[in-house]
Amino acid sequence: MPPFDSSPQYEHGLPESLGVLLVNLGTPDEPTPDAVRRYLRQFLSDPRVVEFSRLLWLVALHGYVLRTRPAASAEAYQKVWTEQGSPLLLHSIDIADAVQEKLSARLSGAVNVELAMSYGKPSIETALQKMFDQCVRRIVVLPLYPQYSGTTTASVFDAVTAALSNRRWVPELRFINHYHDAVGYISALVTSIRDFWDMHGRGERLLMSFHGLPKRTLLNGDPYHCQCQKTARLVAAELELDDDYWQLSFQSRVGREEWLRPYTDETLKKWGRDKMDKVDVICPGFAADCLETLEEIAMTEAALFATAGGGELRYIPALNARDDHIAFLSRTIEKNVAGWPEASPDWSLSEAARQMEKSLQRAREMGAER
């Protein structure tokens, strides 16, 4: 028999509640080579992230990547690190806190929102344990990745189910695996762009840069590329942009393998050579600002654009904890918990307490000690 974890022990009469697990990618604990090495070791050991011969990859990872990459990555993290810590973690905490507040005001029953990271802290196991401590019996999982990919969204599913696999009493589980074309998400992106333009004016071009993946992921059936295309197309249509005013691109490629095209850096080099004065860049695949948006786009790619002959690259921030973003995420969660007690308009905490008291009384009459 597998060593099922029976803690916390079940007790009759304890009020059940709803759990919402928000998951983002992750971040090192500190902007140091040692901390980055620990983070990269976990991240790059995930077979969902690197689809390659395990033995050959592990040899390359431990023999080369983890010896050479942490120092350079630590320098990049140091450029965006704040006194409070990692921007990704801080923005993700703000999102979780705001969603908690919104759902607590809108749902009838008790709700517990927890933030987790696929890699690093807080871990998915830690977040789930917090829920179990609060008697959560129903959980909806929302990875903060608008576009589905096996490298990100599926890895969350793997981690959640792995963490639940040793639970004796597995909670009801619902999983949201994309929202790339949801009306509320597109509307929030469009509004954020309009807000930026209202404040700073329009640039000569708008670039929508998504995180890249190896091209073979597309050829092997991953829907990520198509979902990025649809997101960009819907945003452009809502803004009524001419086709020659905006472009989609993919950033963050590494290695010699071909990745999804067009590449962000090559696009910006061309625009620089064309002597464009101001260009605007938004990253619709990132729910929260992080290393890839703040350092790679707003710093490194901005310098590349200027060096190539361009003027100013203006980065439009991620949605982060904007009110419209929080409202969208909360509505999405509400739709996905439909039918559960906490989402019923007839459900109340007082009614839940009465039902628990009845359950406890019946259990005692039948001889239960707890």
Backbone torsions as a table, in degrees:
resi	resn	phi	psi	omega
1	MET	NA	138.5	177.4
2	PRO	-68.1	152.2	-178.5
3	PRO	-77.6	76.3	-178.3
4	PHE	-64.2	139.8	177.0
5	ASP	-86.8	117.8	-178.0
6	SER	-100.7	5.2	-180.0
7	SER	-95.8	145.5	-6.1
8	PRO	-71.0	145.6	-179.1
9	GLN	-63.6	144.6	179.7
10	TYR	-71.1	136.0	175.5
11	GLU	-130.5	131.1	176.2
12	HIS	-64.2	141.1	175.3
13	GLY	92.4	-7.0	176.9
14	LEU	-76.7	134.2	-178.6
15	PRO	-71.0	132.0	177.4
16	GLU	-83.9	159.9	-180.0
17	SER	-146.8	171.3	-179.1
18	LEU	-99.1	137.9	176.8
19	GLY	-114.1	140.3	175.0
20	VAL	-121.0	118.7	-179.4
21	LEU	-106.5	110.3	174.8
22	LEU	-95.2	130.0	-175.3
23	VAL	-126.1	130.8	172.6
24	ASN	-119.3	178.5	-171.4
25	LEU	-67.5	-56.2	-179.6
26	GLY	137.7	173.0	-175.4
27	THR	-159.8	149.7	174.1
28	PRO	-66.3	160.3	179.8
29	ASP	-70.6	-31.4	-178.1
30	GLU	-144.5	158.8	178.3
31	PRO	-85.8	53.5	-178.8
32	THR	-120.5	155.1	179.4
33	PRO	-56.6	-41.1	-179.2
34	ASP	-64.6	-44.7	-179.8
35	ALA	-67.3	-40.2	178.1
36	VAL	-65.2	-37.9	179.4
37	ARG	-62.4	-43.0	178.0
38	ARG	-61.9	-43.0	-180.0
39	TYR	-64.7	-47.9	-178.7
40	LEU	-65.5	-34.0	179.0
41	ARG	-60.9	-43.8	179.1
42	GLN	-70.6	-45.7	-177.8
43	PHE	-62.2	-51.9	-173.4
44	LEU	-81.8	-4.6	174.2
45	SER	-87.2	-9.6	180.0
46	ASP	-72.9	119.8	179.7
47	PRO	-64.1	-17.9	174.7
48	ARG	-71.6	-32.0	-176.4
49	VAL	-79.7	-45.0	-179.6
50	VAL	-118.7	102.8	179.7
51	GLU	-89.6	88.8	-175.6
52	PHE	-152.6	165.1	176.5
53	SER	-49.6	121.6	-173.6
54	ARG	-59.6	-46.8	-177.1
55	LEU	-63.0	-48.4	-179.4
56	LEU	-63.9	-40.4	-178.3
57	TRP	-67.6	-42.9	-179.5
58	LEU	-63.2	-35.6	175.6
59	VAL	-63.4	-45.3	179.5
60	ALA	-67.0	-39.7	-178.3
61	LEU	-62.2	-51.4	-175.9
62	HIS	-82.6	-25.3	-178.1
63	GLY	-87.8	-21.6	-176.3
64	TYR	-134.8	-57.6	-171.6
65	VAL	-58.9	-50.0	-176.5
66	LEU	-74.2	-7.5	175.4
67	ARG	-92.8	-26.2	-172.3
68	THR	-111.9	-34.2	-171.0
69	ARG	-80.1	-35.7	-174.3
70	PRO	-55.6	-39.8	-177.1
71	ALA	-64.0	-46.1	179.5
72	ALA	-66.1	-41.2	179.0
73	SER	-65.3	-37.5	178.3
74	ALA	-61.9	-39.3	177.4
75	GLU	-62.5	-39.5	178.4
76	ALA	-66.1	-43.0	178.6
77	TYR	-62.7	-36.9	-179.0
78	GLN	-61.6	-28.4	-178.9
79	LYS	-69.0	-27.4	-175.1
80	VAL	-113.6	-7.1	-177.5
81	TRP	-65.0	142.8	-179.8
82	THR	-111.1	172.6	177.3
83	GLU	-62.0	-28.6	-179.5
84	GLN	-86.6	-15.9	178.3
85	GLY	130.2	-153.1	-176.1
86	SER	-68.4	130.2	177.8
87	PRO	-58.1	-41.4	179.9
88	LEU	-60.1	-45.9	-179.6
89	LEU	-65.1	-44.3	-178.0
90	LEU	-63.6	-46.0	178.4
91	HIS	-64.8	-38.1	-179.6
92	SER	-66.7	-38.1	175.7
93	ILE	-62.9	-43.0	178.1
94	ASP	-60.0	-41.4	178.5
95	ILE	-62.5	-47.6	-178.2
96	ALA	-63.0	-42.7	179.6
97	ASP	-63.2	-41.4	-179.2
98	ALA	-68.7	-39.6	177.2
99	VAL	-64.8	-40.6	176.6
100	GLN	-56.8	-48.4	-179.2
101	GLU	-62.4	-43.7	-178.0
102	LYS	-65.0	-47.4	-177.6
103	LEU	-68.9	-36.6	179.0
104	SER	-61.8	-32.0	179.7
105	ALA	-80.4	-23.2	-172.1
106	ARG	-104.1	-30.6	-178.1
107	LEU	-89.8	151.9	-175.9
108	SER	-77.0	-36.3	-175.2
109	GLY	-100.7	178.7	-179.5
110	ALA	-70.1	138.0	-179.6
111	VAL	-134.3	137.7	179.2
112	ASN	-122.2	112.9	178.6
113	VAL	-97.0	126.0	177.9
114	GLU	-125.0	142.8	175.4
115	LEU	-100.2	139.2	175.8
116	ALA	-139.1	160.1	175.7
117	MET	-118.6	139.2	177.1
118	SER	-61.5	-34.6	-179.4
119	TYR	-134.3	133.8	-176.9
120	GLY	90.9	-159.0	-175.2
121	LYS	-117.2	150.0	-5.3
122	PRO	-72.0	138.1	-176.7
123	SER	-77.9	162.5	177.3
124	ILE	-62.6	-41.4	179.2
125	GLU	-61.8	-41.4	179.2
126	THR	-63.6	-44.1	179.8
127	ALA	-63.7	-42.7	178.5
128	LEU	-63.7	-39.7	179.6
129	GLN	-63.1	-38.3	175.7
130	LYS	-59.3	-38.9	178.3
131	MET	-66.3	-44.0	179.7
132	PHE	-61.7	-35.4	178.3
133	ASP	-65.1	-22.4	178.7
134	GLN	-100.3	16.3	177.8
135	CYS	60.3	36.7	175.9
136	VAL	-71.5	127.8	-179.4
137	ARG	-116.6	-9.2	179.4
138	ARG	-135.8	130.2	-175.8
139	ILE	-131.7	132.6	169.8
140	VAL	-112.0	131.3	-177.4
141	VAL	-106.4	126.7	178.8
142	LEU	-125.1	97.9	171.5
143	PRO	-67.9	135.6	-177.6
144	LEU	-84.3	51.3	175.9
145	TYR	-122.6	105.2	-178.3
146	PRO	-58.2	-40.0	-179.1
147	GLN	-101.0	131.4	-179.5
148	TYR	-71.7	139.0	168.3
149	SER	-147.3	146.6	175.3
150	GLY	-62.6	-26.0	-178.0
151	THR	-76.2	-18.8	-176.6
152	THR	-122.4	-69.5	-175.8
153	THR	-59.9	-46.9	-179.0
154	ALA	-64.8	-31.7	178.9
155	SER	-66.7	-32.0	175.9
156	VAL	-65.6	-45.7	178.5
157	PHE	-57.9	-45.4	178.9
158	ASP	-57.6	-46.5	-175.8
159	ALA	-68.0	-40.0	180.0
160	VAL	-65.6	-48.5	-178.5
161	THR	-66.9	-33.2	176.7
162	ALA	-64.8	-41.4	180.0
163	ALA	-66.9	-29.7	-179.9
164	LEU	-86.0	-12.4	-171.3
165	SER	-67.1	-20.1	178.7
166	ASN	-105.1	13.1	176.8
167	ARG	-87.2	133.4	176.4
168	ARG	-68.2	-41.3	-178.5
169	TRP	-113.5	97.9	-178.1
170	VAL	-80.5	132.5	-179.9
171	PRO	-73.3	160.4	169.8
172	GLU	-61.9	141.9	-172.1
173	LEU	-135.7	131.6	171.6
174	ARG	-127.9	143.9	-170.4
175	PHE	-132.1	124.1	177.9
176	ILE	-97.0	117.9	-172.0
177	ASN	-107.5	-0.1	171.5
178	HIS	-173.6	161.3	172.4
179	TYR	-151.9	33.3	-171.3
180	HIS	-62.5	-27.0	-177.4
181	ASP	-119.6	14.9	179.2
182	ALA	-65.5	139.2	-176.0
183	VAL	-57.6	-44.6	-177.5
184	GLY	-66.0	-36.3	178.3
185	TYR	-68.2	-46.8	178.6
186	ILE	-62.0	-41.6	180.0
187	SER	-62.4	-40.7	179.3
188	ALA	-65.1	-41.9	177.1
189	LEU	-61.2	-47.0	-178.5
190	VAL	-61.8	-43.8	-179.9
191	THR	-64.6	-38.1	179.7
192	SER	-65.2	-37.8	177.6
193	ILE	-67.1	-45.0	178.8
194	ARG	-62.0	-41.0	178.1
195	ASP	-60.1	-41.7	179.5
196	PHE	-65.3	-44.4	179.8
197	TRP	-66.1	-36.5	178.0
198	ASP	-62.0	-32.5	-177.4
199	MET	-87.4	-36.6	-171.5
200	HIS	-118.2	-6.2	-174.0
201	GLY	80.6	164.8	-178.1
202	ARG	-84.5	143.8	170.6
203	GLY	-82.1	-179.7	179.7
204	GLU	-75.1	-25.5	178.3
205	ARG	-144.9	157.4	173.4
206	LEU	-119.0	123.7	177.3
207	LEU	-110.2	128.1	174.8
208	MET	-105.3	105.4	-173.6
209	SER	-102.6	123.3	178.5
210	PHE	-110.1	155.3	176.2
211	HIS	-64.0	136.8	-177.3
212	GLY	-83.6	164.1	174.1
213	LEU	-140.6	156.5	173.9
214	PRO	-57.3	142.4	-178.1
215	LYS	-58.2	-30.8	-177.6
216	ARG	-63.7	-22.8	177.3
217	THR	-63.9	-39.1	175.6
218	LEU	-64.6	-46.6	-178.3
219	LEU	-65.3	-26.1	-179.9
220	ASN	-89.4	1.6	172.7
221	GLY	106.2	6.0	177.1
222	ASP	-70.4	130.6	-176.3
223	PRO	-81.5	1.0	-172.4
224	TYR	-55.3	-48.8	-177.6
225	HIS	-57.4	-46.5	-178.5
226	CYS	-66.5	-37.3	-179.7
227	GLN	-70.5	-34.9	174.2
228	CYS	-63.1	-43.8	178.8
229	GLN	-58.4	-43.1	-177.8
230	LYS	-68.6	-41.5	177.3
231	THR	-56.4	-50.1	-178.0
232	ALA	-62.8	-42.0	-179.1
233	ARG	-63.5	-41.3	179.9
234	LEU	-67.5	-39.5	178.1
235	VAL	-64.1	-45.6	179.8
236	ALA	-62.1	-40.8	-179.6
237	ALA	-65.8	-41.9	-179.3
238	GLU	-65.9	-33.4	178.2
239	LEU	-83.9	-5.8	-178.9
240	GLU	56.9	48.8	-178.8
241	LEU	-89.0	140.6	172.5
242	ASP	-67.7	151.5	-176.9
243	ASP	-60.9	-31.5	-177.8
244	ASP	-86.1	2.1	179.8
245	TYR	-92.6	-27.5	-175.0
246	TRP	-126.3	160.4	177.3
247	GLN	-151.3	151.4	173.1
248	LEU	-99.6	147.6	176.0
249	SER	-151.9	170.6	-179.2
250	PHE	-126.9	133.8	-174.5
251	GLN	-112.3	179.3	167.6
252	SER	68.9	23.9	-179.5
253	ARG	-73.5	149.7	177.1
254	VAL	-137.4	156.3	177.8
255	GLY	80.1	-175.6	-175.8
256	ARG	-95.7	-10.8	-178.0
257	GLU	-68.0	149.3	176.8
258	GLU	-71.9	135.3	178.5
259	TRP	-112.5	177.7	178.7
260	LEU	-60.1	136.2	179.9
261	ARG	-113.2	162.1	-0.4
262	PRO	-76.7	154.1	-179.7
263	TYR	-81.5	140.9	179.5
264	THR	-61.1	-46.1	-176.2
265	ASP	-65.1	-40.6	179.2
266	GLU	-67.0	-36.7	177.7
267	THR	-63.1	-45.4	-178.5
268	LEU	-69.7	-33.1	174.4
269	LYS	-61.1	-44.3	179.9
270	LYS	-63.6	-44.8	179.2
271	TRP	-63.2	-34.3	176.4
272	GLY	-65.4	-45.0	178.7
273	ARG	-63.8	-27.2	177.1
274	ASP	-79.5	1.8	175.7
275	LYS	64.3	35.6	175.4
276	MET	-70.1	137.5	-173.9
277	ASP	-81.2	-48.4	-178.7
278	LYS	-137.4	130.8	174.1
279	VAL	-129.9	147.8	-179.8
280	ASP	-109.7	138.0	-179.5
281	VAL	-127.4	131.5	174.1
282	ILE	-127.1	149.4	-178.0
283	CYS	-118.9	85.8	-172.3
284	PRO	-70.5	-7.6	179.4
285	GLY	-88.8	-4.8	-178.0
286	PHE	-109.8	118.9	178.4
287	ALA	-73.1	-27.2	-177.8
288	ALA	-136.2	146.5	178.7
289	ASP	-66.4	145.5	-171.4
290	CYS	-157.4	-168.8	-179.5
291	LEU	-56.8	-42.7	-175.6
292	GLU	-68.5	-24.9	178.5
293	THR	-95.0	-46.1	-172.6
294	LEU	-79.1	-37.6	-179.8
295	GLU	-96.4	-50.0	-175.6
296	GLU	-66.6	-50.2	-176.9
297	ILE	-82.3	-59.0	-171.0
298	ALA	-69.6	-20.1	-179.9
299	MET	-113.6	-66.6	-173.3
300	THR	-64.2	-50.6	-178.3
301	GLU	-70.3	-30.8	175.9
302	ALA	-63.5	-41.7	178.0
303	ALA	-67.2	-38.8	178.3
304	LEU	-62.1	-42.6	179.4
305	PHE	-61.7	-44.8	-179.4
306	ALA	-67.4	-40.7	179.9
307	THR	-63.3	-32.9	-179.8
308	ALA	-75.9	-7.5	178.1
309	GLY	119.0	-0.5	-179.2
310	GLY	-84.2	178.4	179.7
311	GLY	-98.1	-104.6	-172.9
312	GLU	-109.9	128.0	170.2
313	LEU	-96.2	125.2	-176.6
314	ARG	-114.1	116.5	-178.1
315	TYR	-87.1	128.1	176.2
316	ILE	-91.4	119.0	-172.6
317	PRO	-58.1	156.9	173.9
318	ALA	-64.0	169.2	-177.1
319	LEU	-67.2	-32.2	177.3
320	ASN	47.2	-132.1	-177.3
321	ALA	-101.3	32.4	173.6
322	ARG	-55.3	147.9	-178.3
323	ASP	-58.4	-41.7	-177.4
324	ASP	-70.5	-31.4	176.0
325	HIS	-67.0	-46.0	179.5
326	ILE	-63.8	-40.9	178.5
327	ALA	-62.0	-41.3	178.8
328	PHE	-65.1	-49.1	-179.2
329	LEU	-59.9	-40.8	-179.4
330	SER	-65.6	-42.7	178.1
331	ARG	-64.1	-39.6	179.0
332	THR	-61.5	-43.0	178.0
333	ILE	-64.4	-43.8	179.6
334	GLU	-57.6	-43.5	179.7
335	LYS	-62.1	-35.3	-175.2
336	ASN	-84.6	-9.9	175.2
337	VAL	-105.1	9.2	178.7
338	ALA	-56.3	135.8	-179.2
339	GLY	95.4	-17.4	175.9
340	TRP	-83.9	151.3	-173.5
341	PRO	-54.0	-41.6	-175.7
342	GLU	-65.1	-19.2	-179.6
343	ALA	-97.3	-2.5	-178.8
344	SER	-80.2	133.1	179.3
345	PRO	-65.9	-18.2	-179.1
346	ASP	-89.6	-5.3	-176.2
347	TRP	-88.7	142.6	177.0
348	SER	-145.8	160.2	179.9
349	LEU	-64.7	-35.4	179.0
350	SER	-67.7	-39.1	176.9
351	GLU	-66.5	-39.1	177.4
352	ALA	-61.7	-41.0	179.2
353	ALA	-64.3	-39.9	178.6
354	ARG	-64.0	-42.1	179.8
355	GLN	-65.1	-39.4	178.6
356	MET	-66.3	-38.0	179.3
357	GLU	-65.9	-39.4	176.7
358	LYS	-63.9	-42.4	179.1
359	SER	-62.2	-42.5	179.8
360	LEU	-63.9	-42.3	-179.7
361	GLN	-63.6	-43.8	178.6
362	ARG	-62.3	-42.4	-179.7
363	ALA	-62.4	-40.2	179.0
364	ARG	-65.4	-39.2	178.2
365	GLU	-62.7	-27.0	179.3
366	MET	-92.0	2.2	173.2
367	GLY	100.8	5.8	-179.1
368	ALA	-70.1	140.4	177.7
369	GLU	-85.0	-24.7	-178.6
370	ARG	-131.8	NA	NA
